[in-house]
Amino acid sequence: MPLAALLLILVSAFLQAGLNFLIKGSERKIALATGASLVRVIVFLPVIVWGRGLLGEGSLTITPWSWIGIVACALVGLVFHLLITNAYDREDLSVVYPVTRSFGPIFILIFALILLGERVSPLGLVGILITIFGSYVVHLPSFKPSDLYLPFKAFKSKPFLFSMGGGACTAVYSLINKRNLELIDPLTLYYLIITCTTLFLVIFLLTRGRVNEIREEFNHNLKSLLLIGFMGFISAALFLFALRMSNVSYLGSARNVSIVFGVILGSFFLREGYGRIRFLASLLILAGIFLLSVG
């Protein structure tokens, strides 16, 4: 992997962990995420137009099937936001973020087995087992024998189920976009999905009588809202540019270093407990995902 691509991915991974750190610290998480998405949609439209010209993209034609894929991804994005914000309301960043990121690749493999008839290599199976073990370790308060059963209780909890559901959403999102990217350039696809996801988030808040929360976030939490909006867009843009320099499987695996960044941010800045154990767990999950991606 070229050094430039690796640096872009590391910055992208840090920004991805950073925006989750900011969402975790908010009292109105779904409203904050919606406001940040509005910022991306409004502010970065000129950037998308300029980027398409810079990359030499021609006239844009979107077929009905492409729109179906875009809307499907947006609906999955809505469900993802609802699951993750609910998980963050109940559990630490240094638990929710690693679990969500770890189950994404596992679910991609499961869906590929069921839908595409693909087989799991021995190395991939080892990667799955290490990733699941890392998710077990991240729930440990200590390595005392009396505490070793506690993660099994956590596996039945709502935060874990919401986090795992978020991982399933990322898998579905990735599989749909694999087809979408054959028809639409990455920048345009990203922008259209973000726009539709934002629309669905606003509709959700409207139906719940909570749309005023978006205004409250703009009035009282503008700095975090703008940071999340900019960080999310820049993270995605850096990843797309890195794709032009290296293999997607290597980049996808390297980007999961954000798991480690998420644990560090949660442990040191949010004062979440069990930092050393969770850091070890994040390294296990990262190793498992790497084996899964190359296996």
FENZIWO-V181986 format. One record per helix or strand. SS is the DSSP state (@ for helix, = for strand). FROM is the first residue (numbers start at 0). TO is the last residue. If there is no record, write none. Layout:
ss & from & to
SS & FROM & TO
SS & FROM & TO
//
This chain:
ss & from & to
@ & 2 & 23
@ & 28 & 42
@ & 44 & 53
@ & 63 & 89
@ & 92 & 115
@ & 121 & 136
@ & 144 & 146
@ & 149 & 153
@ & 157 & 179
@ & 185 & 206
@ & 211 & 219
@ & 221 & 242
@ & 247 & 254
@ & 257 & 267
@ & 274 & 293
//
